[in-house]
Amino acid sequence: MSETTIAGIAGRMPKFIRRADPAVLTAFACIVLLLFVGSLYSRSFLSPEYLLQQLKVASFLGVIATGMMLVILLGQIDLSVPWSVATGAMMACAAAAYGPLGVALAIPFGIFCGVAIGIVNGIGVAYLRIPSMIITLATNAVAQGLMVVYTGGFSPQDSATRAMRYLATGFAIPGVPNAVVIWALIGAAMVFVLTRTGFGRTVYGIGNRERAAYLSGIDTRRVVLIAFAVSGGLSAFGGVLLAGYASKAAQSMGDAYLLPSIAAVVLGGTSILGGRGSYLGTVAGVILITLLQSILSVMQMPEAGRQIIYGVVIVAMLLLYGRAPASR
Amino acid sequence: MKDWRYWLAEQRGTLLAFGIFIVMFTIYTSNHPAGFTANVVQTASNKGVLLAFVAMAQTLVVITAGIDLSVGMIFLLTNCLASWLVIGTGIETAFGVVAVLGTGLLCGAINGAIVIYGRLQPIVTTIATGAVYFGIALLLRPFPGGSVNEDLADALTGRLFGVVPASLVALLAIVLVVWVPFSRSVLGRAAYAAGSSEMAAYMSGVPIRRGKFAAYALAGLLAAIGGLFLTFFTYTGEAAYASGNAYTLFSIAAVVLGGVSLFGGKGSAIGAIFGALAFRTIGDLLFVFDFDPLWQPLFQGVILLIAVSLGAFALFRVRNRLEWFL
């Protein structure tokens, strides 16, 4: 009964709303709700400066979540995000200590290290057929081990290069932080790849049924490998930006990005089983998570309460629209 | 085929884990400065038993073709809770133990309810509930501290008759009380069946939902037993995020080493226990060979990577390429 009435209401709405994913709409509705709740707490919550600041903070998560989304669309998951982020940041800062050439190559080198982690993940998942959740946990542990050996267990002393700081905190276009511009560029590239290229269609195809994609003559293993490499590279790039933002790398800087990046993608309506989802949803998820974090910190919620609210919100929103079909 | 060959095929993973453990432990004790003494065995078993409990918990869920990324956090939560409750007179202590175990059971049941009745994916669900459990642990113990009934703690971490480590006896008791009845019950068989082929099990009228629910709930209980023992060893409660994550990670490594298939339906908690003991021993090998402790995380990570890659050998036996895609 309720379905027919919902369909009736939807029929009268403009076309762009009818075509939109209900999950994406829910996420945007939650963003509006959060902004409203936030404005009750503090008058400056709706000021352009504050919102722009939030967007800047969101862009770090946005870059990382972009890679995560690509992997989740395949029906896989990348749990190596924490130390891919930290490795990217630390290696970029480390390269900066090796003279002018090192400074010039710092950012590419950081990203390269992330891509290397991603390639190991990709080989494990695509060619060795190890469940992605397991191999990425293992590479995460190896990356952590390597970084612990490299830094001697302390946060490294090398600091970020000027280029890294400029990317994270500078303003190339007046009024718009560079980090936001970077996220927009990466996001636009992702949308183009997903919707306009063969690679993107293949990603959706593999996420729906890898066997069918393989039988259609697609080298599914290569696509999976590339997707993991991209995810590792984007995580590391996120780390490079974060290092530029804080002007140095730290041991556990990536830990705070695993759960939010998965949550942002999944809350944005991308199916965790793969094959379904849009980048717009991920953008909504990233902003939603960032605003939630911001409100909790405005409310001076301690870390414990934040973790609890986080977990509860994710489970609750998934129960609303992320459920698998009933077995029959 | 004869009966014993079936038995051998079924227990191959467990026996392999047992073999690895024996070899590693022999190398460990023969290079240990103190040699094979009751003290060395006691210390090793106290460390190994913690991971063994968490690995048993992980096994129950993995058998149903799921995964529980919150075991480490349940372990932390119950540790923090025990540092408040398991103290005082005998009755108070007993009440505290029951409350701690009940909390673990409840955490596991919540995971199970969300995964089975809420129909969400185990990975995302348990990452999210893990965050909640860690948050509660942090509320209970913002700073490390607390205390525990030391008589009970010393009794369970000491030695029986001066030789046998009490923690190993406790582990054996838990196996006999929890794992053996479960794996032979209808619910246990249902958990295996659900992991092997959920569709076939459903069609055959196996109570897969109840079986999976029992597996998740018991996993919480076993993680709580692990948390209780952690409190007995350390006398304190501490909500350390890195430690919870490490236990989750190591439990997966132990399960894989113990011959439990991550695709579900295959393996036993006994194998996972030997996997856990072997993993701990391998990690400690560095110390007897005088390596810098800084190398330990890398060493454990590489072992984990090798352990999970071993499963890839099954690919050589695949005749039809379509079987790559499960």
Chai-1 contact restraints between the chains, C-beta under 6 A:
chainA,res_idxA,chainB,res_idxB,connection_type,confidence,min_distance_angstrom,max_distance_angstrom,comment,restraint_id
A,L128,B,A312,contact,1.0,0.0,6.0,A-B,restraint_1
A,R129,B,W324,contact,1.0,0.0,6.0,A-B,restraint_2
A,I130,B,V308,contact,1.0,0.0,6.0,A-B,restraint_3
A,P131,B,L262,contact,1.0,0.0,6.0,A-B,restraint_4
A,M133,B,I123,contact,1.0,0.0,6.0,A-B,restraint_5
A,I134,B,L262,contact,1.0,0.0,6.0,A-B,restraint_6
A,I134,B,V308,contact,1.0,0.0,6.0,A-B,restraint_7
A,I135,B,V308,contact,1.0,0.0,6.0,A-B,restraint_8
A,L137,B,L249,contact,1.0,0.0,6.0,A-B,restraint_9
A,A138,B,L304,contact,1.0,0.0,6.0,A-B,restraint_10
A,A138,B,L305,contact,1.0,0.0,6.0,A-B,restraint_11
A,A138,B,V308,contact,1.0,0.0,6.0,A-B,restraint_12
A,A141,B,G301,contact,1.0,0.0,6.0,A-B,restraint_13
A,A141,B,L304,contact,1.0,0.0,6.0,A-B,restraint_14
A,V142,B,G301,contact,1.0,0.0,6.0,A-B,restraint_15
A,V142,B,L305,contact,1.0,0.0,6.0,A-B,restraint_16
A,Q144,B,P297,contact,1.0,0.0,6.0,A-B,restraint_17
A,G145,B,P297,contact,1.0,0.0,6.0,A-B,restraint_18
A,G145,B,L298,contact,1.0,0.0,6.0,A-B,restraint_19
A,G145,B,G301,contact,1.0,0.0,6.0,A-B,restraint_20
A,L146,B,L298,contact,1.0,0.0,6.0,A-B,restraint_21
A,V148,B,L294,contact,1.0,0.0,6.0,A-B,restraint_22
A,V148,B,P297,contact,1.0,0.0,6.0,A-B,restraint_23
A,V149,B,L294,contact,1.0,0.0,6.0,A-B,restraint_24
A,V149,B,W295,contact,1.0,0.0,6.0,A-B,restraint_25
A,V149,B,L298,contact,1.0,0.0,6.0,A-B,restraint_26
A,G153,B,L294,contact,1.0,0.0,6.0,A-B,restraint_27
A,E210,B,F325,contact,1.0,0.0,6.0,A-B,restraint_28
A,R211,B,L322,contact,1.0,0.0,6.0,A-B,restraint_29
A,R211,B,F325,contact,1.0,0.0,6.0,A-B,restraint_30
A,L259,B,I127,contact,1.0,0.0,6.0,A-B,restraint_31
A,L259,B,A131,contact,1.0,0.0,6.0,A-B,restraint_32
A,I272,B,Q121,contact,1.0,0.0,6.0,A-B,restraint_33
A,I272,B,V124,contact,1.0,0.0,6.0,A-B,restraint_34
A,A304,B,G135,contact,1.0,0.0,6.0,A-B,restraint_35
A,A304,B,L138,contact,1.0,0.0,6.0,A-B,restraint_36
A,A304,B,L139,contact,1.0,0.0,6.0,A-B,restraint_37
A,Q307,B,A131,contact,1.0,0.0,6.0,A-B,restraint_38
A,Q307,B,F134,contact,1.0,0.0,6.0,A-B,restraint_39
A,Q307,B,G135,contact,1.0,0.0,6.0,A-B,restraint_40
A,I308,B,V132,contact,1.0,0.0,6.0,A-B,restraint_41
A,I308,B,G135,contact,1.0,0.0,6.0,A-B,restraint_42
A,Y310,B,A131,contact,1.0,0.0,6.0,A-B,restraint_43
A,G311,B,A128,contact,1.0,0.0,6.0,A-B,restraint_44
A,G311,B,T129,contact,1.0,0.0,6.0,A-B,restraint_45
A,G311,B,A131,contact,1.0,0.0,6.0,A-B,restraint_46
A,G311,B,V132,contact,1.0,0.0,6.0,A-B,restraint_47
A,I314,B,A128,contact,1.0,0.0,6.0,A-B,restraint_48
A,V315,B,A128,contact,1.0,0.0,6.0,A-B,restraint_49
A,L318,B,L120,contact,1.0,0.0,6.0,A-B,restraint_50
A,L319,B,G118,contact,1.0,0.0,6.0,A-B,restraint_51
A,R323,B,R119,contact,1.0,0.0,6.0,A-B,restraint_52
A,A324,B,R119,contact,1.0,0.0,6.0,A-B,restraint_53
A,S327,B,Y202,contact,1.0,0.0,6.0,A-B,restraint_54
